[in-house]
Amino acid sequence: MLFNTFEYLVFFVAVYGVCWMLARRVALRNSFLLVASYTFYAFWDWRFLALIAGSTLIDFVCGLRIKPGDPTTKKWLWVSLVCNLGSLAFFKYFNFFIDSAYVLLRTLGFSGEPLYLSIILPMGISFYTFQTLSYTIDRYRGDLDRETNLLNFAFFVSFFPQLVAGPIVRASEFLSQAGAVTKFRWSEQAQGLQLVVWGLFKKAVVADNFAVIADEVFGATGEVGYLARLIGVYAFTIQIYCDFSGYTDIARGCGKLLGFELPQNFRMPYFTTNPAQFWRHWHMSLSGWLKDYLYISLGGNRRTPRRTTINLSLTMLLGGLWHGAAWNFVLWGAYQGGLLGIHRMWGNRNSSVSQSKSKRGRFQTLLTWLVWINLVAFGWLLFRAISFDQIVSFVSSTEVAALAGLPLAQHVVLAGCLGLGGFIMVLIWDAFLWFKPNAETPILGLSPIAQASIVFGLYVLTSLFGRFSADEFIYFQF
């Protein structure tokens, strides 16, 4: 059940009405939302409901058994880690590791056929696994009280707006909300509706139109010209931002409409000028999770500068692997880790120098941004490419026509024009938010009539120029 479908609209309206009728009866509300969330997930594959339920029950029991400061209870943390990471490794990486081992053995001269299993990747397993792990790790560290209500905990794990593709919600952020009475506030409802409509606009008008171009270029069977490559890479750079941030906006908006606050996941990442700043604004729930539970556990920056750089690189390498069972994701993670390491070693030397408001200072900032955004785009080439051979071909010289591989058919040109027009609106929206760091949307300070008019206008534009071909969100595959 996709956010950008009529089926989801009907589902959410029904859930919305019942949820607010039960708002003051917490147990009934949570029971209903738990059933609704499991129903939502069952639309993909009901067989994996047992996996979510099992993960929920295991971590709930482990949380009860763990006593902060008591080393004898560390075994329960290990139970949680082994069960969660073990299921993630099996479903997501088993065939990947088998294939990699087979290639290595063939290189060493061994023969034979690898044993592959027909494994279906459970939707959203990467996200809810990290959510439940945040609970048991925080319990062991003494940062969180144990949750004694299984219903509240199960609701936290499976809350449907963010169940499939995030944001990654931590137990410390949500469990207190799960046990409290929700209060209907018009301001929260307005914010939620604005986020939902804006997210749909970014997905349908911008991301899905640019997807037409990116798919044509990366799916080309012949050699691709240098200009077509650039267009394809930049198209995907825009697509992945508007697709994933659009999903997050819809998820957070639906959460607000139901009375629950989900964490921000994006904050104008393409306005940043260095890798450290970028990862504080891109996929914030994942980067924060990796920092708090992996980077710090490895030692963080508490040791030598060299070891800090190694910790950064290893964290991003594993973060890349988290995205998918393919070597291009590992390469992308290594690339991001390398950028962070370089920035930490050399970029911070100038951190104490204040930015001048002179023309020279503004020009230097603009130049830095141009360099950085192209480094980001190159990273998305590594992320999107279907093979190493395609990466090599994209960075190699060619003698074919500049636009070879990008058919200038009417539907491609139209998609590019509509996507570009929509992305200009995204940039304007983000530019206003850049100067309102605490605002959910840039139109909240306007009159109610003005807000309603803008939301209605976005709805009309989405209806007229959006692509509604039931395209999945990119991060559903992770």
CORNORHU-V922092 format. One record per backbone hydrogen bond with DSSP energy under -0.5 kcal/mol. NH is the residue of the N-H (numbers start at 1). CO is the residue of the C=O. If there is no record, write none. Layout:
nh:NH co:CO
nh:NH co:CO
This chain:
nh:5 co:2
nh:9 co:5
nh:10 co:6
nh:11 co:7
nh:12 co:8
nh:13 co:9
nh:14 co:10
nh:15 co:11
nh:16 co:12
nh:17 co:13
nh:18 co:14
nh:19 co:15
nh:20 co:16
nh:21 co:17
nh:22 co:18
nh:23 co:20
nh:25 co:22
nh:26 co:24
nh:29 co:25
nh:30 co:26
nh:31 co:27
nh:32 co:28
nh:33 co:29
nh:34 co:30
nh:35 co:31
nh:36 co:32
nh:37 co:33
nh:38 co:34
nh:39 co:35
nh:40 co:36
nh:41 co:37
nh:42 co:38
nh:43 co:39
nh:43 co:40
nh:44 co:41
nh:45 co:41
nh:46 co:42
nh:48 co:45
nh:49 co:46
nh:50 co:47
nh:52 co:48
nh:53 co:49
nh:54 co:50
nh:55 co:51
nh:56 co:52
nh:57 co:53
nh:58 co:54
nh:59 co:55
nh:60 co:56
nh:61 co:57
nh:62 co:58
nh:63 co:59
nh:64 co:60
nh:65 co:61
nh:66 co:62
nh:68 co:66
nh:69 co:140
nh:70 co:67
nh:71 co:69
nh:73 co:70
nh:74 co:71
nh:76 co:73
nh:77 co:73
nh:78 co:74
nh:79 co:75
nh:80 co:76
nh:81 co:77
nh:82 co:78
nh:83 co:79
nh:84 co:80
nh:85 co:81
nh:86 co:82
nh:87 co:83
nh:88 co:84
nh:89 co:85
nh:90 co:86
nh:91 co:87
nh:92 co:88
nh:93 co:88
nh:93 co:89
nh:94 co:89
nh:94 co:90
nh:97 co:93
nh:98 co:94
nh:99 co:95
nh:100 co:96
nh:101 co:97
nh:102 co:98
nh:103 co:99
nh:104 co:100
nh:105 co:101
nh:106 co:102
nh:107 co:103
nh:108 co:104
nh:109 co:106
nh:110 co:105
nh:116 co:114
nh:119 co:117
nh:122 co:120
nh:124 co:476
nh:125 co:122
nh:127 co:124
nh:128 co:124
nh:129 co:125
nh:130 co:126
nh:131 co:127
nh:132 co:128
nh:133 co:129
nh:134 co:130
nh:135 co:131
nh:136 co:132
nh:137 co:133
nh:138 co:134
nh:139 co:135
nh:140 co:136
nh:141 co:137
nh:142 co:138
nh:142 co:139
nh:143 co:138
nh:144 co:138
nh:148 co:146
nh:150 co:148
nh:153 co:149
nh:154 co:150
nh:155 co:151
nh:156 co:152
nh:157 co:153
nh:158 co:154
nh:159 co:155
nh:162 co:159
nh:163 co:160
nh:164 co:160
nh:166 co:162
nh:169 co:167
nh:173 co:170
nh:174 co:170
nh:175 co:171
nh:177 co:174
nh:178 co:174
nh:179 co:175
nh:180 co:177
nh:182 co:23
nh:185 co:183
nh:189 co:185
nh:190 co:186
nh:191 co:187
nh:192 co:188
nh:193 co:189
nh:194 co:190
nh:195 co:191
nh:196 co:192
nh:197 co:193
nh:198 co:194
nh:199 co:195
nh:200 co:196
nh:201 co:197
nh:202 co:198
nh:203 co:199
nh:204 co:200
nh:205 co:201
nh:206 co:201
nh:207 co:202
nh:208 co:203
nh:210 co:206
nh:211 co:207
nh:212 co:208
nh:212 co:209
nh:213 co:209
nh:214 co:210
nh:215 co:211
nh:216 co:212
nh:217 co:213
nh:218 co:214
nh:219 co:215
nh:220 co:217
nh:225 co:404
nh:227 co:402
nh:228 co:402
nh:229 co:225
nh:230 co:226
nh:231 co:227
nh:232 co:228
nh:233 co:229
nh:234 co:230
nh:235 co:231
nh:236 co:232
nh:237 co:233
nh:238 co:234
nh:239 co:235
nh:240 co:236
nh:241 co:237
nh:242 co:238
nh:243 co:239
nh:244 co:240
nh:245 co:241
nh:246 co:242
nh:247 co:243
nh:248 co:244
nh:249 co:245
nh:250 co:246
nh:251 co:247
nh:252 co:248
nh:253 co:249
nh:254 co:250
nh:255 co:251
nh:256 co:252
nh:257 co:253
nh:258 co:254
nh:259 co:256
nh:260 co:255
nh:262 co:260
nh:267 co:281
nh:271 co:268
nh:272 co:269
nh:278 co:274
nh:279 co:275
nh:280 co:276
nh:280 co:277
nh:281 co:278
nh:282 co:278
nh:284 co:265
nh:286 co:283
nh:287 co:283
nh:288 co:284
nh:289 co:285
nh:290 co:286
nh:291 co:287
nh:292 co:288
nh:293 co:289
nh:294 co:290
nh:295 co:290
nh:296 co:291
nh:298 co:294
nh:299 co:296
nh:300 co:295
nh:302 co:299
nh:308 co:304
nh:309 co:305
nh:310 co:306
nh:311 co:307
nh:312 co:308
nh:313 co:309
nh:314 co:310
nh:315 co:311
nh:316 co:312
nh:317 co:313
nh:318 co:314
nh:319 co:315
nh:320 co:316
nh:321 co:317
nh:322 co:318
nh:323 co:319
nh:323 co:320
nh:324 co:320
nh:324 co:321
nh:326 co:324
nh:329 co:326
nh:330 co:326
nh:331 co:327
nh:332 co:328
nh:333 co:329
nh:334 co:330
nh:335 co:331
nh:336 co:332
nh:337 co:333
nh:338 co:334
nh:339 co:335
nh:340 co:336
nh:341 co:337
nh:342 co:338
nh:343 co:339
nh:344 co:340
nh:345 co:341
nh:346 co:342
nh:347 co:342
nh:347 co:343
nh:348 co:343
nh:349 co:346
nh:350 co:347
nh:351 co:348
nh:353 co:350
nh:354 co:352
nh:362 co:358
nh:363 co:359
nh:364 co:360
nh:365 co:361
nh:366 co:362
nh:367 co:363
nh:368 co:364
nh:369 co:365
nh:370 co:366
nh:371 co:367
nh:372 co:368
nh:373 co:369
nh:374 co:370
nh:375 co:371
nh:376 co:372
nh:377 co:373
nh:378 co:374
nh:379 co:375
nh:380 co:376
nh:381 co:377
nh:382 co:378
nh:383 co:379
nh:384 co:380
nh:385 co:381
nh:391 co:387
nh:392 co:388
nh:393 co:389
nh:394 co:390
nh:395 co:391
nh:396 co:393
nh:404 co:401
nh:406 co:403
nh:407 co:405
nh:409 co:407
nh:413 co:409
nh:414 co:410
nh:415 co:411
nh:416 co:412
nh:417 co:413
nh:418 co:414
nh:419 co:415
nh:420 co:416
nh:421 co:417
nh:422 co:418
nh:423 co:419
nh:424 co:420
nh:425 co:421
nh:426 co:422
nh:427 co:423
nh:428 co:424
nh:429 co:425
nh:430 co:426
nh:431 co:427
nh:432 co:428
nh:433 co:429
nh:434 co:430
nh:435 co:431
nh:435 co:432
nh:436 co:433
nh:439 co:436
nh:444 co:441
nh:446 co:443
nh:451 co:447
nh:452 co:448
nh:453 co:449
nh:454 co:450
nh:455 co:451
nh:456 co:452
nh:457 co:453
nh:458 co:454
nh:459 co:455
nh:460 co:456
nh:461 co:457
nh:462 co:458
nh:463 co:459
nh:464 co:460
nh:465 co:461
nh:466 co:462
nh:467 co:204
nh:468 co:466
nh:476 co:473
nh:477 co:474
nh:478 co:475
